[in-house]
Amino acid sequence: MKSILQDLLKHLTLERLEENLYRGQSRDIGSPNVYGGQVLGQALFAASQTVAERAVHSLHAYFLRPGNKQEPIVYEVDRIRDGRSYTTRRGVAIQRGKPIFNMSASFKTAEEGIEHQCEMPKVPGPEGLPNMTELGKQALAEIPEKLSRFLQWQRPIEFRPVQPVHPLHPEPSPPVRDIWIRADGVLPDDPALHKVLLAYTSDYSLLATALLPHGLTFSQSTIRAASLDHAMWFHRDFRMDEWLLYSMDSPSTSHGRGFSRGNLFTRDGKLVASVAQEGMIRKS
């Protein structure tokens, strides 16, 4: 396993302080505040530590305040209910005595039943597509130093966009985006860990899909944005060290908010998770 992926797993694996109380550190990925996916992944890890023999099937979360990258984050888990089939947990992320994030997550026992799913989009595979780091290097001549640090960051999760977007000079396009994602290394056989990593990754590029019809990106200084809420459903088993297609669209942007959805598929077309997010988007 590469050291950068080991570092990510270290930051997503929290320190237990007391019963239902955990502490995590932040990773600097070049963004001004704590990356929202980090808090999402750490909160899911904390909640999962209080549940035995049941897998998370959904989570619903709100981002309340920006997180400070220089300070630890404390996660408090409330064991709301342990039913015969379902378990519910509520988690709060705290910095300096104030909540910056809260989440409800539901876990359940394995169960057989009827099945159907939507079809995977027909897009090129990941082979031959440049990843986000390579695309960022291609645009370095025009990019400010602060932004270039983010674009050149060596990512523990590899992103290969099917439809690349120039960070500073995007062309208006339909609000649809497909990105192949995969952990950059072999992971342990721990299904809960793979779900934590997918939660971490799911915040990336989702809200940006709402900017595509307007020819805008978050790299432009005129755009201010922040995630407001995030919901996720896990449908089937998967591995984060194998390619997944993150297929996103944005049905609406209005009143200073953008709404985006995403489906995640394995290479053979199995739908493994779905995501929805609304975020603040303001243009100066």
NUPALO-606711 format. One record per residue: x, y, z of N, C-alpha, C in turn; residue number from 1. Coordinates in steps of 0.05 Angstrom, whole numbers, plus 5000, padded with zeros to 4 digits. Example, Ala and Ser with C-alpha at 12.3 -4.5 7.8 and 13.67 -1.06 7.14 Angstrom:
2
GUMAR  n_u  n_v  n_w ca_u ca_v ca_w  c_u  c_v  c_w seq
GUMAR 5264 4886 5156 5246 4910 5156 5264 4934 5156   1
GUMAR 5257 4955 5142 5273 4979 5143 5258 5001 5157   2
//
This chain:
284
GUMAR  n_u  n_v  n_w ca_u ca_v ca_w  c_u  c_v  c_w seq
GUMAR 5017 4976 5000 5000 5000 5000 5017 5025 5000   1
GUMAR 5011 5044 4983 5026 5069 4982 5023 5085 5007   2
GUMAR 5044 5100 5014 5045 5115 5039 5022 5136 5040   3
GUMAR 5015 5148 5017 4994 5168 5018 4967 5155 5024   4
GUMAR 4962 5130 5015 4937 5117 5022 4938 5108 5051   5
GUMAR 4961 5099 5061 4964 5092 5089 4958 5117 5107   6
GUMAR 4967 5140 5098 4962 5165 5113 4933 5171 5114   7
GUMAR 4918 5167 5092 4890 5172 5092 4876 5153 5111   8
GUMAR 4882 5127 5110 4870 5108 5128 4876 5115 5158   9
GUMAR 4900 5125 5163 4907 5134 5190 4888 5156 5199  10
GUMAR 4882 5175 5182 4866 5198 5190 4836 5190 5192  11
GUMAR 4828 5169 5177 4800 5161 5179 4795 5141 5202  12
GUMAR 4817 5131 5214 4815 5113 5237 4818 5129 5262  13
GUMAR 4797 5133 5277 4797 5152 5299 4807 5140 5325  14
GUMAR 4816 5158 5342 4825 5151 5369 4800 5149 5387  15
GUMAR 4797 5127 5402 4775 5125 5421 4783 5139 5447  16
GUMAR 4767 5159 5455 4772 5173 5479 4757 5162 5503  17
GUMAR 4733 5153 5498 4715 5143 5519 4692 5130 5504  18
GUMAR 4674 5117 5519 4651 5104 5507 4636 5125 5490  19
GUMAR 4632 5118 5464 4617 5135 5445 4631 5162 5439  20
GUMAR 4657 5164 5445 4671 5189 5440 4698 5184 5426  21
GUMAR 4703 5198 5404 4726 5192 5387 4739 5219 5379  22
GUMAR 4764 5217 5371 4779 5241 5362 4794 5235 5337  23
GUMAR 4792 5254 5317 4806 5251 5292 4823 5275 5286  24
GUMAR 4843 5271 5269 4860 5293 5259 4852 5299 5230  25
GUMAR 4860 5322 5220 4853 5331 5193 4877 5328 5174  26
GUMAR 4870 5325 5149 4890 5324 5128 4888 5349 5111  27
GUMAR 4910 5361 5104 4911 5385 5087 4912 5376 5058  28
GUMAR 4891 5380 5043 4891 5373 5014 4892 5398 4997  29
GUMAR 4898 5421 5009 4900 5446 4993 4875 5463 4993  30
GUMAR 4854 5453 5005 4829 5469 5007 4831 5487 5031  31
GUMAR 4815 5509 5032 4818 5528 5054 4808 5517 5081  32
GUMAR 4789 5499 5081 4778 5488 5105 4780 5457 5104  33
GUMAR 4772 5444 5125 4772 5415 5125 4754 5405 5102  34
GUMAR 4764 5386 5086 4749 5374 5065 4725 5360 5076  35
GUMAR 4701 5365 5065 4676 5354 5076 4675 5324 5077  36
GUMAR 4687 5312 5056 4687 5282 5056 4703 5270 5078  37
GUMAR 4723 5285 5089 4738 5275 5112 4720 5273 5136  38
GUMAR 4705 5294 5142 4687 5293 5165 4665 5272 5161  39
GUMAR 4655 5269 5137 4636 5248 5131 4647 5221 5136  40
GUMAR 4671 5215 5126 4683 5189 5130 4690 5184 5159  41
GUMAR 4700 5204 5173 4707 5200 5201 4682 5196 5218  42
GUMAR 4661 5210 5212 4636 5207 5227 4624 5179 5223  43
GUMAR 4626 5169 5198 4616 5142 5193 4633 5121 5207  44
GUMAR 4659 5126 5208 4677 5108 5223 4669 5107 5252  45
GUMAR 4665 5130 5264 4657 5132 5293 4631 5117 5298  46
GUMAR 4611 5122 5281 4585 5108 5285 4588 5078 5281  47
GUMAR 4604 5069 5262 4608 5041 5257 4621 5026 5280  48
GUMAR 4638 5041 5296 4651 5028 5319 4632 5020 5341  49
GUMAR 4607 5031 5340 4588 5025 5361 4567 5005 5352  50
GUMAR 4571 4993 5328 4552 4974 5317 4566 4947 5311  51
GUMAR 4555 4925 5319 4566 4899 5314 4549 4883 5295  52
GUMAR 4561 4870 5275 4548 4851 5257 4525 4863 5241  53
GUMAR 4526 4889 5236 4506 4901 5219 4521 4922 5202  54
GUMAR 4513 4924 5177 4527 4942 5158 4510 4967 5153  55
GUMAR 4524 4990 5150 4510 5015 5144 4496 5013 5117  56
GUMAR 4471 5022 5115 4457 5022 5089 4449 5050 5081  57
GUMAR 4450 5070 5100 4444 5097 5092 4455 5117 5113  58
GUMAR 4459 5141 5104 4467 5163 5122 4456 5189 5111  59
GUMAR 4451 5207 5130 4441 5234 5123 4455 5254 5141  60
GUMAR 4468 5274 5129 4485 5291 5144 4482 5320 5136  61
GUMAR 4489 5338 5155 4489 5367 5150 4516 5378 5158  62
GUMAR 4527 5395 5140 4551 5410 5146 4543 5437 5159  63
GUMAR 4551 5442 5184 4541 5464 5199 4560 5488 5199  64
GUMAR 4586 5482 5202 4606 5503 5203 4631 5493 5189  65
GUMAR 4648 5512 5178 4673 5503 5166 4691 5491 5187  66
GUMAR 4706 5470 5180 4724 5457 5198 4752 5469 5196  67
GUMAR 4766 5471 5219 4793 5482 5220 4813 5459 5216  68
GUMAR 4830 5461 5195 4849 5439 5189 4870 5436 5210  69
GUMAR 4875 5457 5226 4897 5456 5245 4889 5444 5272  70
GUMAR 4864 5438 5276 4854 5428 5302 4841 5401 5300  71
GUMAR 4843 5385 5321 4829 5359 5320 4799 5362 5320  72
GUMAR 4785 5341 5312 4756 5341 5312 4747 5318 5331  73
GUMAR 4728 5324 5349 4717 5304 5367 4690 5295 5356  74
GUMAR 4686 5269 5357 4661 5257 5347 4646 5244 5370  75
GUMAR 4622 5252 5374 4605 5240 5395 4582 5224 5382  76
GUMAR 4579 5199 5390 4559 5181 5378 4537 5176 5398  77
GUMAR 4512 5180 5389 4489 5174 5405 4476 5148 5395  78
GUMAR 4474 5128 5413 4463 5102 5405 4432 5103 5408  79
GUMAR 4420 5114 5387 4391 5120 5389 4374 5095 5392  80
GUMAR 4380 5075 5375 4362 5051 5375 4377 5026 5365  81
GUMAR 4373 5004 5378 4382 4978 5369 4357 4960 5367  82
GUMAR 4347 4957 5342 4324 4941 5337 4331 4913 5329  83
GUMAR 4310 4897 5322 4315 4869 5315 4330 4867 5288  84
GUMAR 4325 4885 5269 4338 4885 5243 4354 4910 5237  85
GUMAR 4346 4932 5249 4358 4958 5243 4370 4971 5268  86
GUMAR 4392 4985 5264 4406 5000 5285 4409 5029 5276  87
GUMAR 4403 5048 5293 4405 5076 5286 4426 5090 5304  88
GUMAR 4443 5106 5291 4463 5121 5306 4462 5150 5297  89
GUMAR 4467 5168 5316 4470 5197 5309 4497 5206 5318  90
GUMAR 4511 5221 5301 4538 5230 5308 4540 5260 5304  91
GUMAR 4557 5273 5321 4562 5301 5319 4592 5305 5319  92
GUMAR 4602 5322 5301 4630 5329 5300 4634 5356 5313  93
GUMAR 4653 5359 5331 4656 5383 5347 4684 5394 5346  94
GUMAR 4686 5420 5343 4711 5435 5346 4706 5459 5364  95
GUMAR 4724 5463 5383 4722 5486 5402 4694 5488 5414  96
GUMAR 4683 5465 5421 4658 5464 5435 4633 5469 5418  97
GUMAR 4637 5472 5392 4614 5478 5374 4612 5456 5353  98
GUMAR 4587 5447 5347 4583 5427 5326 4589 5438 5299  99
GUMAR 4605 5424 5283 4610 5432 5256 4596 5414 5236 100
GUMAR 4584 5392 5246 4573 5372 5228 4556 5353 5245 101
GUMAR 4533 5344 5234 4518 5323 5247 4509 5302 5227 102
GUMAR 4504 5278 5236 4497 5256 5217 4480 5236 5231 103
GUMAR 4460 5225 5217 4445 5202 5225 4452 5179 5206 104
GUMAR 4457 5155 5217 4464 5132 5200 4448 5108 5209 105
GUMAR 4440 5092 5190 4424 5068 5196 4439 5043 5187 106
GUMAR 4439 5023 5204 4453 4998 5198 4433 4975 5199 107
GUMAR 4438 4953 5184 4419 4931 5185 4433 4904 5181 108
GUMAR 4418 4883 5188 4428 4856 5183 4425 4849 5153 109
GUMAR 4440 4830 5144 4438 4822 5116 4411 4808 5111 110
GUMAR 4400 4813 5087 4373 4803 5081 4370 4798 5051 111
GUMAR 4357 4776 5043 4351 4771 5016 4324 4783 5008 112
GUMAR 4320 4791 4983 4295 4802 4975 4295 4807 4945 113
GUMAR 4273 4820 4935 4271 4826 4906 4293 4847 4899 114
GUMAR 4301 4847 4874 4322 4866 4866 4317 4877 4838 115
GUMAR 4324 4903 4834 4327 4915 4808 4345 4939 4811 116
GUMAR 4355 4950 4789 4372 4973 4790 4372 4988 4763 117
GUMAR 4381 5013 4764 4383 5028 4739 4408 5018 4723 118
GUMAR 4409 5025 4698 4431 5017 4681 4455 5036 4684 119
GUMAR 4478 5024 4682 4503 5040 4682 4505 5055 4656 120
GUMAR 4513 5081 4657 4518 5096 4632 4539 5083 4614 121
GUMAR 4536 5086 4589 4556 5075 4570 4577 5096 4565 122
GUMAR 4600 5092 4579 4622 5111 4577 4648 5095 4573 123
GUMAR 4669 5108 4564 4695 5094 4561 4705 5085 4589 124
GUMAR 4720 5063 4589 4732 5054 4614 4755 5072 4623 125
GUMAR 4766 5066 4646 4787 5084 4658 4814 5082 4643 126
GUMAR 4819 5060 4629 4845 5057 4616 4849 5079 4595 127
GUMAR 4873 5092 4598 4880 5113 4579 4870 5140 4586 128
GUMAR 4853 5143 4606 4843 5169 4614 4863 5182 4633 129
GUMAR 4870 5207 4630 4888 5220 4650 4873 5224 4676 130
GUMAR 4888 5223 4698 4876 5228 4724 4877 5258 4731 131
GUMAR 4865 5265 4753 4862 5294 4760 4889 5307 4764 132
GUMAR 4909 5293 4776 4935 5304 4780 4948 5311 4753 133
GUMAR 4946 5292 4734 4958 5297 4707 4944 5320 4693 134
GUMAR 4918 5322 4695 4903 5344 4683 4911 5370 4696 135
GUMAR 4915 5371 4722 4923 5395 4735 4950 5405 4726 136
GUMAR 4969 5386 4722 4995 5394 4712 4994 5406 4684 137
GUMAR 4976 5396 4668 4973 5407 4641 4965 5436 4640 138
GUMAR 4951 5445 4662 4941 5472 4662 4957 5491 4681 139
GUMAR 4981 5482 4690 4996 5496 4710 5004 5525 4701 140
GUMAR 5009 5529 4676 5019 5555 4666 4999 5577 4672 141
GUMAR 4973 5571 4673 4953 5591 4677 4941 5592 4705 142
GUMAR 4951 5575 4722 4937 5571 4748 4953 5585 4770 143
GUMAR 4939 5601 4788 4953 5613 4810 4966 5592 4828 144
GUMAR 4987 5601 4843 5002 5583 4859 4985 5568 4880 145
GUMAR 4967 5583 4893 4950 5571 4914 4933 5548 4902 146
GUMAR 4922 5552 4878 4905 5532 4866 4922 5509 4855 147
GUMAR 4946 5515 4845 4963 5494 4833 4971 5474 4854 148
GUMAR 4973 5482 4879 4980 5463 4901 4958 5443 4904 149
GUMAR 4933 5451 4902 4911 5432 4904 4910 5414 4880 150
GUMAR 4914 5424 4856 4912 5408 4832 4935 5388 4829 151
GUMAR 4958 5395 4840 4982 5377 4838 4983 5357 4861 152
GUMAR 4965 5360 4881 4965 5342 4904 4963 5313 4896 153
GUMAR 4981 5297 4906 4981 5268 4901 4959 5255 4917 154
GUMAR 4938 5246 4903 4914 5237 4916 4915 5207 4923 155
GUMAR 4905 5200 4947 4904 5172 4954 4882 5157 4939 156
GUMAR 4862 5173 4930 4841 5162 4913 4846 5173 4885 157
GUMAR 4848 5155 4865 4853 5164 4837 4826 5171 4824 158
GUMAR 4825 5194 4811 4802 5204 4797 4809 5206 4767 159
GUMAR 4794 5193 4750 4798 5195 4721 4772 5205 4708 160
GUMAR 4769 5231 4702 4745 5241 4691 4741 5232 4662 161
GUMAR 4716 5224 4655 4710 5217 4628 4706 5243 4611 162
GUMAR 4696 5264 4624 4693 5290 4611 4709 5311 4626 163
GUMAR 4735 5314 4620 4751 5333 4635 4741 5362 4632 164
GUMAR 4744 5378 4653 4735 5405 4653 4760 5423 4659 165
GUMAR 4765 5443 4643 4788 5461 4649 4781 5477 4674 166
GUMAR 4800 5478 4693 4794 5490 4719 4788 5520 4718 167
GUMAR 4800 5534 4698 4796 5563 4696 4780 5572 4672 168
GUMAR 4779 5556 4651 4764 5564 4626 4745 5542 4617 169
GUMAR 4725 5536 4634 4707 5515 4626 4687 5524 4605 170
GUMAR 4678 5506 4588 4657 5512 4569 4630 5503 4581 171
GUMAR 4609 5518 4577 4583 5508 4586 4576 5481 4574 172
GUMAR 4565 5464 4591 4559 5436 4582 4536 5426 4599 173
GUMAR 4523 5404 4590 4501 5393 4606 4510 5386 4634 174
GUMAR 4493 5387 4654 4500 5381 4682 4503 5351 4687 175
GUMAR 4521 5339 4673 4526 5310 4675 4556 5306 4676 176
GUMAR 4565 5288 4694 4594 5283 4697 4599 5255 4705 177
GUMAR 4618 5241 4693 4626 5214 4700 4655 5213 4706 178
GUMAR 4662 5201 4729 4690 5199 4738 4695 5171 4748 179
GUMAR 4716 5158 4738 4725 5133 4749 4741 5138 4774 180
GUMAR 4736 5123 4795 4750 5127 4821 4760 5100 4831 181
GUMAR 4782 5101 4845 4794 5077 4856 4815 5085 4877 182
GUMAR 4816 5071 4900 4838 5075 4919 4864 5068 4906 183
GUMAR 4885 5083 4911 4911 5079 4898 4928 5059 4914 184
GUMAR 4918 5035 4915 4932 5014 4929 4912 4992 4938 185
GUMAR 4923 4969 4947 4906 4947 4956 4898 4952 4985 186
GUMAR 4872 4947 4991 4860 4952 5017 4854 4926 5032 187
GUMAR 4852 4927 5058 4844 4904 5074 4816 4894 5066 188
GUMAR 4810 4869 5072 4783 4858 5067 4764 4865 5090 189
GUMAR 4758 4891 5091 4740 4901 5113 4718 4917 5099 190
GUMAR 4694 4906 5095 4672 4920 5082 4666 4947 5094 191
GUMAR 4667 4949 5121 4661 4975 5134 4682 4996 5126 192
GUMAR 4707 4988 5123 4728 5007 5115 4723 5017 5087 193
GUMAR 4714 4999 5069 4709 5007 5041 4686 5027 5040 194
GUMAR 4666 5024 5057 4644 5043 5057 4653 5070 5069 195
GUMAR 4670 5070 5089 4681 5095 5100 4696 5110 5078 196
GUMAR 4713 5095 5062 4728 5108 5041 4710 5118 5019 197
GUMAR 4689 5104 5013 4670 5114 4992 4656 5139 5002 198
GUMAR 4648 5140 5027 4636 5164 5038 4656 5187 5036 199
GUMAR 4681 5183 5043 4702 5203 5041 4703 5214 5012 200
GUMAR 4703 5196 4993 4706 5203 4965 4682 5216 4953 201
GUMAR 4658 5209 4963 4633 5217 4950 4628 5247 4950 202
GUMAR 4642 5262 4967 4639 5291 4968 4654 5305 4945 203
GUMAR 4672 5291 4932 4689 5303 4912 4674 5305 4885 204
GUMAR 4674 5330 4875 4663 5336 4848 4632 5335 4846 205
GUMAR 4618 5327 4867 4589 5324 4865 4576 5351 4862 206
GUMAR 4582 5370 4879 4569 5397 4877 4579 5412 4852 207
GUMAR 4604 5406 4844 4615 5420 4820 4598 5414 4795 208
GUMAR 4584 5391 4795 4567 5384 4772 4546 5406 4767 209
GUMAR 4537 5419 4789 4516 5440 4786 4526 5465 4772 210
GUMAR 4553 5468 4769 4564 5491 4755 4568 5487 4725 211
GUMAR 4566 5463 4716 4573 5457 4688 4556 5472 4668 212
GUMAR 4530 5475 4671 4514 5490 4650 4522 5519 4648 213
GUMAR 4534 5530 4669 4540 5558 4671 4569 5565 4663 214
GUMAR 4584 5545 4655 4612 5549 4648 4629 5560 4671 215
GUMAR 4625 5548 4694 4638 5557 4718 4652 5534 4733 216
GUMAR 4672 5539 4748 4685 5519 4766 4691 5532 4792 217
GUMAR 4696 5516 4813 4703 5526 4839 4731 5537 4839 218
GUMAR 4747 5533 4818 4774 5544 4817 4774 5573 4811 219
GUMAR 4751 5584 4801 4750 5612 4794 4744 5629 4819 220
GUMAR 4757 5652 4821 4756 5668 4846 4728 5680 4850 221
GUMAR 4711 5680 4829 4685 5693 4832 4664 5674 4844 222
GUMAR 4672 5649 4849 4653 5629 4860 4659 5622 4889 223
GUMAR 4638 5624 4905 4639 5614 4933 4620 5591 4936 224
GUMAR 4629 5570 4949 4612 5547 4951 4618 5532 4977 225
GUMAR 4598 5517 4987 4602 5500 5011 4579 5479 5011 226
GUMAR 4586 5455 5019 4566 5434 5021 4548 5441 5044 227
GUMAR 4522 5436 5040 4502 5441 5061 4493 5414 5074 228
GUMAR 4486 5395 5057 4478 5369 5067 4487 5347 5048 229
GUMAR 4486 5322 5057 4496 5300 5042 4481 5275 5051 230
GUMAR 4470 5260 5032 4457 5235 5037 4469 5213 5020 231
GUMAR 4469 5189 5031 4482 5167 5017 4468 5141 5024 232
GUMAR 4465 5124 5004 4453 5098 5007 4471 5077 4996 233
GUMAR 4476 5056 5011 4494 5034 5002 4476 5010 4994 234
GUMAR 4477 5002 4969 4459 4981 4959 4471 4953 4959 235
GUMAR 4497 4951 4951 4509 4925 4947 4539 4927 4955 236
GUMAR 4551 4904 4959 4580 4903 4967 4597 4912 4944 237
GUMAR 4621 4923 4951 4640 4933 4931 4667 4934 4944 238
GUMAR 4687 4940 4928 4715 4945 4938 4724 4972 4927 239
GUMAR 4735 4988 4945 4746 5014 4936 4773 5012 4922 240
GUMAR 4786 4989 4923 4811 4986 4908 4806 4974 4881 241
GUMAR 4781 4973 4872 4773 4966 4845 4758 4989 4833 242
GUMAR 4760 4992 4806 4748 5016 4793 4717 5017 4798 243
GUMAR 4708 5041 4805 4680 5047 4807 4674 5072 4789 244
GUMAR 4652 5072 4775 4643 5095 4760 4625 5112 4776 245
GUMAR 4633 5137 4781 4616 5156 4795 4602 5173 4774 246
GUMAR 4576 5168 4770 4560 5181 4750 4543 5202 4763 247
GUMAR 4547 5227 4757 4534 5249 4771 4517 5266 4752 248
GUMAR 4496 5278 4763 4480 5298 4748 4469 5319 4768 249
GUMAR 4460 5341 4757 4449 5362 4774 4422 5371 4762 250
GUMAR 4400 5363 4775 4374 5370 4764 4367 5400 4767 251
GUMAR 4379 5414 4787 4370 5441 4792 4391 5457 4807 252
GUMAR 4393 5483 4800 4408 5503 4815 4390 5528 4816 253
GUMAR 4385 5538 4841 4369 5561 4844 4372 5572 4872 254
GUMAR 4365 5599 4875 4365 5611 4902 4391 5607 4917 255
GUMAR 4414 5608 4903 4440 5606 4916 4447 5578 4925 256
GUMAR 4432 5558 4914 4438 5530 4922 4438 5513 4897 257
GUMAR 4457 5493 4897 4458 5474 4875 4452 5446 4886 258
GUMAR 4437 5430 4871 4430 5403 4879 4442 5383 4859 259
GUMAR 4456 5363 4870 4468 5343 4852 4463 5315 4863 260
GUMAR 4463 5296 4844 4459 5268 4851 4481 5251 4839 261
GUMAR 4486 5227 4850 4506 5210 4839 4499 5180 4843 262
GUMAR 4507 5164 4824 4505 5135 4826 4533 5123 4822 263
GUMAR 4539 5102 4837 4565 5089 4835 4562 5061 4826 264
GUMAR 4577 5054 4805 4575 5027 4792 4602 5013 4792 265
GUMAR 4602 4987 4794 4626 4971 4789 4631 4970 4759 266
GUMAR 4655 4959 4752 4662 4956 4724 4641 4940 4708 267
GUMAR 4629 4920 4722 4610 4903 4708 4581 4913 4710 268
GUMAR 4578 4938 4719 4552 4951 4718 4534 4947 4742 269
GUMAR 4545 4937 4764 4529 4934 4789 4527 4960 4804 270
GUMAR 4503 4969 4810 4498 4994 4825 4504 4988 4854 271
GUMAR 4524 5002 4866 4531 4996 4894 4524 5018 4913 272
GUMAR 4520 5042 4904 4513 5064 4922 4501 5088 4907 273
GUMAR 4486 5104 4921 4474 5128 4909 4478 5151 4929 274
GUMAR 4481 5175 4918 4488 5199 4934 4470 5222 4925 275
GUMAR 4464 5240 4944 4451 5266 4937 4463 5287 4955 276
GUMAR 4465 5311 4944 4477 5333 4960 4466 5360 4950 277
GUMAR 4462 5378 4970 4456 5406 4963 4478 5423 4975 278
GUMAR 4485 5444 4961 4506 5461 4970 4501 5490 4964 279
GUMAR 4513 5508 4979 4512 5537 4974 4530 5543 4950 280
GUMAR 4519 5559 4931 4535 5568 4909 4529 5598 4905 281
GUMAR 4549 5615 4907 4546 5643 4904 4566 5654 4884 282
GUMAR 4558 5672 4867 4575 5683 4847 4577 5713 4852 283
GUMAR 4601 5723 4854 4605 5752 4859 4608 5767 4833 284
//
